[in-house]
Amino acid sequence: MQTSLPASLRRLSFLAFAALATGRLAAQESTVVLPDYVTTATRTPAALTTLGTAVESISAAELARMQVLGLNYALAGIPGAPSAASGAPGGVTSLFLRGSNSNQTLFLVDGIRANDPNTDYQATLGGLCLGACDNLEVSHGPQSTLYGGEAVGGVIAIRGQRGRGARRGSVALEAGSFGTIQGAASVQAGDEQGGYTFSLSGGHTDNERANNAFDSASYALRVDRRVSAKVAVGATWRGFIGAYGSPGPAIGWGANDPDNEERESNQLATVFAEFTPAPGFSSKAVLGGQDRRYESFNGTSTTLVKNRRAVLDWQATWTANEAHRVTGGVTAEANHTRNTGFGDINRRQKLLALFVQDEWSPLTNVFLTAGLRSDDHDSFGRATTGKATAAWLSPGSRWKVRASYGTAFRSPSFLDLYGQSSYYVGNPDLEPEKAKGWDAGVDYFFADKQGMLSLTWFDTRISNLVTFDFAAFPSTVQNVGRARTRGLELSGKFTLPGAVEVRVAGAHLDADDVTNGTRLLRRPRLSGSLDVWKRFGAFSAGTGLVVVSDRMDVDAVTFATIAGEDYTVMRVYGAWQASERVTLKARVENLLDEKYDQVHGYPQPGLGAYAGVEWKF
């Protein structure tokens, strides 16, 4: 029997305590400021000091400071969120939050889901740029009680912020390696009566390989208007358009295809209204829609996937007093998927969900949350989930101990249920995949909200996994798979002596296919990231590091399971504020020119240098 922690776990623990020690020394010099509240974990504004859920947040200002635009690269700073891209920037990218499958993580965009079992986000993840007014929040662990299906590993929420203050904006242009040229523009303003934000970014890169160019545009708009003292309304529109030359693997079957191309258009829009008839009662209704079109061309034929979704989400919150708050609501969705590829899908689905959540503080510095939800799908039936969390905050509000337990599900896809081909037939009797997960952790908060450090242990067990039955002819799918993911997550952001800002994230993960007794593919046992930044008067400079080790992959030539390569990727970036309005920027990606694949056979770009200018108005 093993009596000590694995070496990688010990290293994570040592890093946590070392970071805590230096962070405590630096608390008085800190320039890092935590957000006043986050919203994804409870659907309502809640302080980080009261939550029993492990939550990460990255603001638009932090992403701009690190010169990070892509969503995929932003998530590298989240513990337990490794990704695997089948190609260079713009390629289809999978995410394994807490070791879950990519289709078991829910993306929320401006309050509505961007994915379901039939609508994936993998092309968008590989190319979408975050807007200048976007905040990113990640709630770890099963979250179906508040958000429904696919929230097994957790929820990743992108939310455009309300415009505030006098009108201000920026225009930026950047060029560099691999024929890259890209630009961005943003503007925002707001007062008590309303506001607006708008951002636009995009450009072109050739990447390194033949037929591997990527062109994209990302944009986000939000407008707000206060109609009266009790009513506020608004609207959002967000889109991503991308065209990616997809040469396939660099080795093996189908290597270096000169013709493959992928195109994606993903549009999401909402209108919302907030109503506060009394001091203790508020409600919000969101009416949203999504239109996604994905095309894959192989040189002779095109596969087309169309996804359309209509959403109505209403929630009401009753605040009895400072210690008790109840939130409940209804979510209704209708979606239609047309897929001309494998399975020949042309199906519609409706769902209706009811949820309720109780937040209660029975004692000073004790915070409890419990919730239930029922989702009724007209395709496969009902799924009921629940969640409970607890947190204790120490006197002085410096330490928090927390724990959570929740259940979640993933709906079977239309392909799983109804697909038809010469060698495959769907199974209409499938049940949803189910998950049960718990975690426990401790958070340390620096004085005056100037940073925090978190350590979390988690354990999630997934059953009813949909797996192929190759023994049948034609082949089909059935609910027989089981998996377990568990590990340790470390995250922190704080300031060291000398006003050096630090973001650190790390995870040790065991992700196993319990049915077959094997490890799940492309989940690194150890992963981590570090970003360090400092200002020197008009100059500023930073460096970032991403480390991934000990993972399994599939050989691109033999298709056998192999040990994936370890890799360490380093970047540096800097800026010079030439005047009040003009800033010159430069960055070097993959500084060590690491030769590596996130997916075997699909090489990542080598060293690249980029320079640009930003003008603020």
C-alpha positions as CSV (number, residue, x, y, z in Angstrom):
1,M,0.0,0.0,0.0
2,Q,1.3,3.5,-0.9
3,T,1.9,5.5,2.3
4,S,3.1,8.8,0.8
5,L,1.9,11.3,-1.7
6,P,3.3,10.9,-5.3
7,A,6.3,13.1,-6.0
8,S,4.2,15.4,-8.3
9,L,1.7,15.9,-5.5
10,R,4.4,16.7,-3.1
11,R,5.8,19.3,-5.6
12,L,2.4,20.9,-5.9
13,S,2.0,21.0,-2.1
14,F,5.4,22.5,-1.7
15,L,4.7,25.1,-4.4
16,A,1.4,26.0,-2.6
17,F,3.1,26.7,0.7
18,A,6.1,28.4,-0.8
19,A,3.7,30.7,-2.8
20,L,1.7,31.3,0.4
21,A,4.8,32.3,2.4
22,T,6.1,34.7,-0.2
23,G,2.6,36.0,-0.9
24,R,2.0,36.8,2.8
25,L,5.3,38.8,2.9
26,A,4.1,40.7,-0.2
27,A,0.5,41.4,0.8
28,Q,1.0,45.1,1.7
29,E,2.7,45.8,-1.7
30,S,0.1,43.9,-3.8
31,T,-1.4,45.4,-6.9
32,V,-3.6,42.4,-7.5
33,V,-7.2,43.0,-6.6
34,L,-9.9,40.2,-6.5
35,P,-13.3,40.9,-8.1
36,D,-16.0,42.1,-5.8
37,Y,-18.1,39.1,-6.7
38,V,-18.5,36.2,-9.2
39,T,-21.9,35.0,-10.5
40,T,-21.4,31.6,-12.2
41,A,-21.2,29.4,-9.1
42,T,-24.6,30.5,-7.7
43,R,-26.3,32.4,-10.6
44,T,-26.3,35.4,-8.3
45,P,-23.5,37.8,-7.3
46,A,-21.5,36.2,-4.5
47,A,-18.2,37.0,-2.8
48,L,-15.4,34.6,-3.2
49,T,-15.1,34.4,0.5
50,T,-18.6,32.8,0.8
51,L,-18.5,30.2,-1.9
52,G,-18.2,26.4,-1.3
53,T,-17.5,25.9,-5.0
54,A,-14.0,26.1,-6.5
55,V,-14.1,29.2,-8.8
56,E,-11.5,30.8,-11.0
57,S,-11.8,34.3,-12.6
58,I,-9.7,36.1,-15.2
59,S,-10.7,39.7,-16.0
60,A,-10.3,41.4,-19.4
61,A,-7.6,43.7,-17.8
62,E,-5.6,40.7,-16.8
63,L,-5.8,39.1,-20.2
64,A,-4.8,42.4,-21.8
65,R,-1.8,42.7,-19.5
66,M,-0.6,39.2,-20.4
67,Q,-1.2,40.0,-24.1
68,V,-3.5,36.9,-24.3
69,L,-6.4,37.1,-26.8
70,G,-7.4,33.5,-27.6
71,L,-9.8,31.7,-25.3
72,N,-7.7,28.5,-25.6
73,Y,-4.6,30.3,-24.3
74,A,-6.5,32.0,-21.5
75,L,-7.7,28.6,-20.2
76,A,-4.1,27.5,-19.9
77,G,-4.0,29.6,-16.7
78,I,-6.9,27.5,-15.2
79,P,-5.8,24.5,-13.0
80,G,-7.2,21.2,-14.2
81,A,-8.1,22.5,-17.7
82,P,-5.6,21.0,-20.1
83,S,-6.4,21.2,-23.8
84,A,-5.4,19.3,-26.9
85,A,-5.4,21.0,-30.3
86,S,-5.3,19.0,-33.5
87,G,-3.2,21.6,-35.2
88,A,-2.0,25.2,-35.0
89,P,-4.1,28.2,-33.9
90,G,-7.6,27.8,-35.5
91,G,-7.6,24.0,-35.3
92,V,-10.2,21.9,-33.5
93,T,-9.3,21.9,-29.8
94,S,-10.6,19.6,-27.0
95,L,-10.8,20.6,-23.3
96,F,-10.6,18.2,-20.4
97,L,-11.7,20.1,-17.4
98,R,-11.1,18.0,-14.3
99,G,-10.4,15.1,-16.7
100,S,-13.9,15.0,-18.2
101,N,-14.5,14.6,-21.9
102,S,-14.6,17.7,-24.0
103,N,-18.3,17.2,-24.5
104,Q,-18.8,17.1,-20.7
105,T,-17.9,20.7,-20.1
106,L,-20.5,23.4,-20.5
107,F,-19.8,26.8,-22.1
108,L,-22.0,29.7,-21.1
109,V,-21.9,32.8,-23.3
110,D,-23.6,35.9,-22.0
111,G,-26.0,33.7,-20.0
112,I,-26.9,31.0,-22.5
113,R,-25.2,27.7,-23.3
114,A,-23.1,27.6,-26.4
115,N,-22.9,23.8,-26.6
116,D,-25.0,20.7,-26.1
117,P,-24.3,17.0,-27.2
118,N,-25.1,18.1,-30.9
119,T,-23.4,21.5,-30.9
120,D,-19.7,21.4,-30.0
121,Y,-17.4,24.3,-29.3
122,Q,-14.1,22.8,-30.4
123,A,-13.6,24.9,-33.5
124,T,-14.6,28.0,-31.7
125,L,-12.3,27.2,-28.8
126,G,-9.4,26.9,-31.2
127,G,-9.9,30.3,-32.7
128,L,-12.2,32.6,-30.7
129,C,-10.6,35.8,-29.3
130,L,-12.0,37.2,-26.1
131,G,-13.3,40.8,-26.2
132,A,-11.8,43.7,-24.5
133,C,-14.7,43.9,-22.0
134,D,-15.1,40.1,-21.4
135,N,-14.6,38.4,-18.1
136,L,-13.9,34.7,-17.8
137,E,-15.2,32.5,-14.9
138,V,-14.7,28.8,-14.4
139,S,-16.7,26.9,-11.8
140,H,-15.2,23.5,-11.2
141,G,-17.0,20.2,-10.7
142,P,-20.6,19.0,-11.4
143,Q,-22.8,22.0,-12.1
144,S,-25.9,20.5,-13.7
145,T,-28.1,21.7,-10.8
146,L,-27.9,25.2,-12.0
147,Y,-27.2,24.8,-15.7
148,G,-28.4,21.4,-16.9
149,G,-26.6,18.9,-19.1
150,E,-23.0,18.7,-20.1
151,A,-21.8,20.5,-16.9
152,V,-19.9,17.4,-15.6
153,G,-16.4,18.8,-15.4
154,G,-17.7,22.2,-14.7
155,V,-18.9,25.4,-16.4
156,I,-16.8,28.0,-18.3
157,A,-18.6,31.3,-18.6
158,I,-17.8,34.2,-20.9
159,R,-19.7,37.3,-20.0
160,G,-19.5,40.8,-21.6
161,Q,-19.5,43.5,-18.9
162,R,-21.7,46.5,-18.7
163,G,-20.2,49.8,-20.0
164,R,-19.2,52.2,-17.3
165,G,-17.8,55.7,-17.2
166,A,-16.9,58.2,-19.9
167,R,-16.4,56.9,-23.4
168,R,-13.1,55.3,-24.0
169,G,-11.7,52.8,-26.4
170,S,-8.6,51.5,-28.2
171,V,-7.3,50.4,-31.6
172,A,-4.4,47.9,-31.9
173,L,-2.5,46.4,-34.7
174,E,0.0,43.5,-34.5
175,A,2.2,41.6,-37.0
176,G,4.8,38.9,-36.8
177,S,6.0,35.4,-37.5
178,F,4.2,33.0,-39.9
179,G,2.7,35.8,-41.9
180,T,0.6,36.9,-39.0
181,I,-1.2,40.2,-39.0
182,Q,-4.1,40.9,-36.7
183,G,-6.0,43.8,-35.2
184,A,-8.4,44.7,-32.5
185,A,-10.7,47.7,-31.7
186,S,-13.0,48.4,-28.7
187,V,-15.1,51.1,-27.2
188,Q,-17.3,51.4,-24.1
189,A,-19.2,54.0,-22.1
190,G,-21.9,54.0,-19.5
191,D,-23.7,55.9,-16.7
192,E,-26.7,55.2,-14.4
193,Q,-29.1,55.3,-17.3
194,G,-27.3,52.9,-19.6
195,G,-24.2,51.9,-21.3
196,Y,-22.6,50.0,-24.2
197,T,-19.5,47.9,-25.0
198,F,-18.2,46.8,-28.4
199,S,-15.1,44.9,-29.4
200,L,-13.8,43.5,-32.6
201,S,-10.7,41.4,-33.3
202,G,-9.3,39.1,-35.9
203,G,-6.7,38.6,-38.6
204,H,-4.7,36.2,-40.6
205,T,-1.8,33.7,-40.0
206,D,-0.2,31.2,-42.4
207,N,0.9,29.0,-39.5
208,E,3.9,26.8,-40.3
209,R,2.6,24.1,-42.5
210,A,1.3,24.1,-46.1
211,N,-2.5,24.5,-46.3
212,N,-2.6,25.7,-42.7
213,A,-3.7,29.3,-42.9
214,F,-6.2,30.7,-40.5
215,D,-8.5,33.7,-40.9
216,S,-10.9,34.8,-38.2
217,A,-13.0,37.5,-36.8
218,S,-14.5,37.7,-33.3
219,Y,-16.9,40.4,-32.1
220,A,-19.0,41.2,-29.1
221,L,-21.6,43.9,-28.4
222,R,-23.6,44.7,-25.2
223,V,-26.1,47.5,-24.7
224,D,-27.9,48.3,-21.4
225,R,-30.7,50.7,-20.6
226,R,-32.4,51.5,-17.4
227,V,-36.1,52.0,-18.1
228,S,-37.1,53.0,-14.5
229,A,-35.9,52.6,-11.0
230,K,-37.2,49.0,-11.1
231,V,-36.6,47.8,-14.6
232,A,-33.5,47.5,-16.7
233,V,-33.1,46.0,-20.2
234,G,-30.3,45.1,-22.5
235,A,-29.1,43.0,-25.4
236,T,-25.9,41.2,-26.4
237,W,-24.6,39.9,-29.7
238,R,-21.4,37.8,-30.1
239,G,-20.0,36.1,-33.1
240,F,-17.0,34.1,-34.3
241,I,-16.2,33.5,-38.0
242,G,-13.2,31.4,-39.0
243,A,-11.6,29.6,-42.0
244,Y,-8.9,27.1,-41.3
245,G,-6.7,25.1,-43.7
246,S,-6.6,21.7,-42.1
247,P,-3.8,19.5,-43.6
248,G,-4.4,16.7,-41.1
249,P,-1.5,14.9,-39.4
250,A,2.1,15.5,-40.5
251,I,2.7,11.7,-40.5
252,G,0.7,8.6,-41.2
253,W,-2.6,8.1,-43.1
254,G,-4.0,11.3,-44.7
255,A,-0.9,13.3,-43.9
256,N,-0.4,16.8,-45.2
257,D,-3.6,17.0,-47.2
258,P,-3.5,20.0,-49.5
259,D,-7.3,20.4,-49.8
260,N,-8.9,20.0,-46.4
261,E,-10.6,23.2,-45.1
262,E,-12.9,23.9,-42.2
263,R,-15.2,26.9,-41.9
264,E,-17.2,28.0,-38.9
265,S,-19.7,30.7,-38.2
266,N,-21.1,30.8,-34.6
267,Q,-23.5,33.6,-33.6
268,L,-25.2,34.1,-30.3
269,A,-27.6,36.9,-29.3
270,T,-29.7,37.7,-26.3
271,V,-32.1,40.2,-25.0
272,F,-32.7,40.4,-21.3
273,A,-34.7,42.3,-18.7
274,E,-34.1,42.7,-14.9
275,F,-37.0,43.6,-12.6
276,T,-36.6,44.6,-9.0
277,P,-40.2,45.3,-7.7
278,A,-39.1,45.3,-4.0
279,P,-35.8,45.5,-2.1
280,G,-35.8,41.8,-1.3
281,F,-36.9,40.5,-4.6
282,S,-35.4,40.5,-8.1
283,S,-35.8,38.6,-11.3
284,K,-34.1,38.3,-14.7
285,A,-35.3,36.9,-18.0
286,V,-33.1,36.1,-20.9
287,L,-34.3,35.3,-24.4
288,G,-31.5,34.0,-26.5
289,G,-30.7,32.4,-29.8
290,Q,-27.7,30.6,-31.4
291,D,-27.0,29.9,-35.1
292,R,-23.9,27.8,-35.9
293,R,-22.7,26.6,-39.3
294,Y,-19.7,24.4,-39.7
295,E,-18.4,23.1,-43.0
296,S,-15.6,20.6,-43.6
297,F,-14.3,20.2,-47.2
298,N,-12.0,17.2,-48.1
299,G,-11.2,18.2,-51.7
300,T,-14.2,16.4,-53.2
301,S,-17.2,16.8,-50.9
302,T,-18.4,19.0,-48.1
303,T,-19.9,17.9,-44.8
304,L,-22.3,20.6,-43.4
305,V,-23.4,20.9,-39.8
306,K,-26.1,23.4,-38.8
307,N,-27.1,24.0,-35.2
308,R,-29.9,26.4,-34.2
309,R,-31.1,27.0,-30.6
310,A,-33.8,29.1,-29.0
311,V,-33.5,29.7,-25.2
312,L,-35.7,31.2,-22.6
313,D,-34.1,31.4,-19.1
314,W,-35.9,33.1,-16.2
315,Q,-34.7,33.2,-12.6
316,A,-36.1,35.0,-9.5
317,T,-34.2,35.6,-6.3
318,W,-35.8,36.3,-2.9
319,T,-33.5,37.7,-0.2
320,A,-35.1,37.2,3.2
321,N,-32.2,38.8,5.0
322,E,-28.4,39.0,4.9
323,A,-28.2,35.3,5.9
324,H,-30.8,33.8,3.6
325,R,-31.3,33.9,-0.2
326,V,-33.4,31.6,-2.4
327,T,-33.2,31.5,-6.2
328,G,-35.4,29.5,-8.5
329,G,-36.3,29.5,-12.2
330,V,-37.2,27.9,-15.5
331,T,-35.2,27.1,-18.5
332,A,-36.8,26.2,-21.9
333,E,-34.8,25.3,-25.0
334,A,-35.6,24.2,-28.5
335,N,-32.8,23.1,-30.9
336,H,-32.5,21.7,-34.4
337,T,-29.4,20.0,-35.8
338,R,-28.7,19.1,-39.4
339,N,-25.6,17.0,-40.1
340,T,-25.0,15.8,-43.6
341,G,-22.0,13.7,-42.5
342,F,-21.8,10.4,-40.7
343,G,-25.2,9.4,-39.2
344,D,-27.2,11.8,-41.6
345,I,-28.9,13.7,-38.7
346,N,-31.9,16.0,-39.1
347,R,-33.5,16.2,-35.7
348,R,-35.2,18.6,-33.2
349,Q,-35.3,18.5,-29.4
350,K,-37.1,20.5,-26.7
351,L,-36.4,20.6,-23.0
352,L,-38.0,22.2,-20.0
353,A,-36.1,22.5,-16.7
354,L,-37.0,23.7,-13.2
355,F,-34.4,24.6,-10.6
356,V,-34.2,26.0,-7.0
357,Q,-31.3,26.9,-4.8
358,D,-31.1,27.9,-1.2
359,E,-28.2,29.9,0.2
360,W,-28.1,30.1,4.0
361,S,-25.7,31.3,6.6
362,P,-26.9,29.8,9.9
363,L,-23.9,31.0,11.8
364,T,-21.4,33.9,11.4
365,N,-18.9,32.9,8.8
366,V,-20.7,29.6,7.9
367,F,-22.2,29.5,4.4
368,L,-24.3,26.7,3.1
369,T,-25.9,26.1,-0.3
370,A,-28.3,23.4,-1.6
371,G,-30.1,23.0,-4.8
372,L,-32.2,20.7,-7.0
373,R,-33.0,20.7,-10.7
374,S,-35.1,18.6,-13.1
375,D,-34.5,18.6,-16.8
376,D,-37.2,17.0,-19.1
377,H,-36.1,16.3,-22.7
378,D,-38.6,15.1,-25.3
379,S,-35.8,12.9,-26.8
380,F,-34.8,10.7,-23.9
381,G,-36.7,11.7,-20.8
382,R,-35.9,13.3,-17.4
383,A,-32.7,13.9,-15.5
384,T,-32.7,15.1,-11.9
385,T,-29.6,16.6,-10.3
386,G,-28.6,18.1,-7.0
387,K,-25.8,19.9,-5.3
388,A,-24.7,21.0,-1.8
389,T,-21.8,23.1,-0.7
390,A,-20.4,24.4,2.7
391,A,-17.8,27.0,3.5
392,W,-16.3,28.3,6.8
393,L,-14.5,31.6,6.8
394,S,-12.0,32.3,9.6
395,P,-12.3,35.3,11.9
396,G,-10.5,38.1,10.0
397,S,-11.6,36.6,6.7
398,R,-8.2,35.3,5.7
399,W,-8.8,31.5,5.6
400,K,-11.7,29.6,4.1
401,V,-12.4,25.9,4.2
402,R,-14.9,24.6,1.7
403,A,-16.5,21.4,0.4
404,S,-19.1,20.5,-2.3
405,Y,-20.9,17.5,-3.6
406,G,-22.9,17.4,-6.8
407,T,-24.4,15.3,-9.5
408,A,-24.5,16.0,-13.2
409,F,-25.4,14.5,-16.6
410,R,-24.7,14.6,-20.3
411,S,-27.5,14.0,-22.7
412,P,-27.1,11.4,-25.5
413,S,-26.6,13.1,-28.8
414,F,-28.8,12.7,-31.9
415,L,-26.1,10.6,-33.4
416,D,-26.1,8.3,-30.3
417,L,-29.9,8.0,-30.4
418,Y,-30.9,8.2,-34.1
419,G,-27.8,7.9,-36.4
420,Q,-28.0,5.7,-39.4
421,S,-25.4,4.4,-41.9
422,S,-24.3,1.2,-43.6
423,Y,-22.3,0.1,-40.6
424,Y,-23.9,2.0,-37.7
425,V,-27.4,2.4,-36.1
426,G,-28.3,4.6,-33.1
427,N,-29.8,3.3,-29.9
428,P,-33.0,5.2,-29.0
429,D,-33.1,3.5,-25.5
430,L,-30.0,5.3,-24.3
431,E,-29.9,7.0,-20.9
432,P,-27.9,10.1,-20.1
433,E,-24.3,9.8,-18.8
434,K,-24.3,10.4,-15.1
435,A,-21.7,11.9,-12.7
436,K,-21.2,12.2,-9.0
437,G,-18.4,14.4,-7.7
438,W,-17.1,15.9,-4.5
439,D,-14.3,18.2,-3.7
440,A,-12.7,19.8,-0.6
441,G,-10.3,22.7,-0.4
442,V,-8.8,25.6,1.4
443,D,-8.4,29.3,0.2
444,Y,-6.1,31.9,1.6
445,F,-7.1,35.5,1.0
446,F,-4.5,38.3,1.2
447,A,-5.5,41.5,3.0
448,D,-7.8,44.0,1.2
449,K,-8.7,41.5,-1.5
450,Q,-5.2,41.7,-2.9
451,G,-4.8,38.1,-4.1
452,M,-5.7,34.6,-3.1
453,L,-4.2,31.1,-3.0
454,S,-6.3,27.9,-3.3
455,L,-5.8,24.2,-3.0
456,T,-8.5,21.7,-3.9
457,W,-8.8,17.9,-3.8
458,F,-11.6,16.5,-6.1
459,D,-13.0,13.1,-7.0
460,T,-15.6,12.5,-9.8
461,R,-17.1,9.2,-10.8
462,I,-18.9,8.9,-14.2
463,S,-21.2,6.1,-15.1
464,N,-23.6,5.2,-18.0
465,L,-20.9,6.4,-20.5
466,V,-22.0,5.9,-24.1
467,T,-19.6,3.5,-25.7
468,F,-19.5,1.7,-29.1
469,D,-20.6,-1.9,-29.3
470,F,-18.4,-3.3,-32.1
471,A,-19.6,-6.8,-31.5
472,A,-23.0,-6.0,-33.0
473,F,-23.6,-5.6,-36.7
474,P,-24.3,-2.9,-37.6
475,S,-22.4,-1.4,-34.7
476,T,-24.3,0.6,-32.1
477,V,-23.8,2.3,-28.8
478,Q,-24.8,1.4,-25.2
479,N,-24.5,2.7,-21.7
480,V,-21.8,0.5,-20.2
481,G,-18.7,2.8,-19.7
482,R,-17.5,4.0,-16.3
483,A,-14.7,6.5,-15.5
484,R,-13.1,8.1,-12.5
485,T,-11.2,11.4,-12.3
486,R,-9.5,12.6,-9.1
487,G,-6.6,14.9,-8.2
488,L,-5.3,18.1,-6.7
489,E,-5.6,21.6,-8.1
490,L,-3.5,24.6,-7.1
491,S,-4.2,28.2,-8.1
492,G,-3.1,31.6,-7.0
493,K,-2.7,35.2,-7.9
494,F,-0.7,37.6,-5.7
495,T,2.1,40.1,-5.7
496,L,5.7,39.3,-4.6
497,P,8.0,41.9,-3.0
498,G,9.0,44.4,-5.6
499,A,5.5,44.6,-7.0
500,V,5.9,41.5,-9.1
501,E,2.5,40.1,-10.1
502,V,2.1,36.3,-10.2
503,R,-0.5,33.9,-11.5
504,V,0.1,30.3,-10.8
505,A,-1.9,27.1,-11.6
506,G,-1.2,23.5,-11.3
507,A,-3.0,20.1,-11.2
508,H,-2.2,16.5,-10.5
509,L,-4.8,14.3,-12.2
510,D,-5.6,10.6,-12.3
511,A,-8.2,10.0,-15.1
512,D,-9.1,6.3,-15.6
513,D,-11.4,4.3,-17.8
514,V,-12.7,2.0,-15.0
515,T,-14.4,-0.3,-17.5
516,N,-11.2,-1.2,-19.4
517,G,-8.7,-0.5,-16.6
518,T,-6.8,2.0,-18.7
519,R,-5.9,5.7,-18.5
520,L,-8.1,8.2,-20.3
521,L,-6.3,9.7,-23.3
522,R,-4.7,13.1,-23.5
523,R,-5.2,13.9,-19.8
524,P,-1.8,14.8,-18.4
525,R,-1.1,13.5,-14.9
526,L,0.8,16.7,-14.2
527,S,0.1,20.1,-15.7
528,G,0.8,23.7,-14.6
529,S,1.3,27.3,-15.7
530,L,3.0,30.3,-14.3
531,D,2.8,34.0,-15.3
532,V,5.1,36.7,-13.8
533,W,4.8,40.4,-14.6
534,K,6.3,43.7,-13.4
535,R,6.1,47.3,-14.3
536,F,9.3,49.5,-14.6
537,G,7.9,53.0,-15.0
538,A,6.8,53.4,-18.6
539,F,8.0,49.8,-19.3
540,S,6.5,46.5,-18.3
541,A,7.6,42.9,-18.9
542,G,6.4,39.5,-18.2
543,T,7.0,35.8,-18.9
544,G,4.7,32.8,-19.0
545,L,5.3,29.1,-18.7
546,V,3.1,26.0,-19.5
547,V,4.2,22.5,-18.5
548,V,2.5,19.2,-19.4
549,S,3.8,15.8,-18.5
550,D,2.8,12.1,-18.2
551,R,-0.1,11.5,-20.6
552,M,-1.3,8.9,-23.0
553,D,-2.1,9.5,-26.7
554,V,-2.8,7.7,-30.0
555,D,-0.1,7.1,-32.5
556,A,-1.0,8.9,-35.8
557,V,0.6,6.0,-37.9
558,T,-0.3,2.8,-36.0
559,F,-3.3,4.1,-34.0
560,A,-1.9,2.3,-31.0
561,T,-2.0,3.8,-27.5
562,I,1.3,5.4,-26.7
563,A,2.9,7.6,-24.1
564,G,2.5,11.2,-25.2
565,E,5.5,13.5,-25.1
566,D,6.1,15.9,-22.3
567,Y,6.5,19.6,-23.2
568,T,7.4,22.9,-21.7
569,V,6.4,26.1,-23.5
570,M,7.7,29.5,-22.5
571,R,6.7,33.0,-23.6
572,V,7.8,36.5,-22.9
573,Y,6.1,39.8,-23.5
574,G,6.6,43.5,-22.9
575,A,5.2,46.9,-23.4
576,W,6.4,50.5,-23.5
577,Q,3.9,53.3,-22.8
578,A,5.3,55.9,-25.2
579,S,2.6,58.4,-24.3
580,E,-0.7,58.7,-22.5
581,R,-2.4,57.3,-25.6
582,V,0.2,55.1,-27.4
583,T,1.7,51.8,-26.2
584,L,4.1,49.7,-28.1
585,K,4.0,46.0,-27.4
586,A,6.0,42.9,-28.3
587,R,5.9,39.2,-27.4
588,V,7.7,36.0,-28.2
589,E,5.7,32.7,-28.2
590,N,7.4,29.3,-27.7
591,L,10.6,31.1,-26.7
592,L,12.5,27.8,-26.4
593,D,11.3,26.7,-29.8
594,E,9.9,23.5,-28.3
595,K,9.0,20.8,-30.9
596,Y,5.8,19.2,-29.6
597,D,2.4,17.8,-30.4
598,Q,-0.7,18.3,-28.2
599,V,-2.2,15.5,-30.3
600,H,0.3,13.1,-31.8
601,G,1.1,13.9,-35.4
602,Y,-0.2,17.4,-35.3
603,P,2.8,19.7,-34.6
604,Q,2.4,23.0,-32.7
605,P,4.1,26.2,-34.1
606,G,7.7,26.8,-33.2
607,L,9.2,30.1,-32.0
608,G,7.3,33.2,-33.1
609,A,7.9,36.9,-32.6
610,Y,5.2,39.6,-32.8
611,A,5.1,43.4,-32.3
612,G,2.3,45.9,-32.3
613,V,1.0,49.2,-31.3
614,E,-2.1,50.2,-29.4
615,W,-3.8,53.7,-29.5
616,K,-6.2,54.6,-26.7
617,F,-8.8,57.3,-27.1
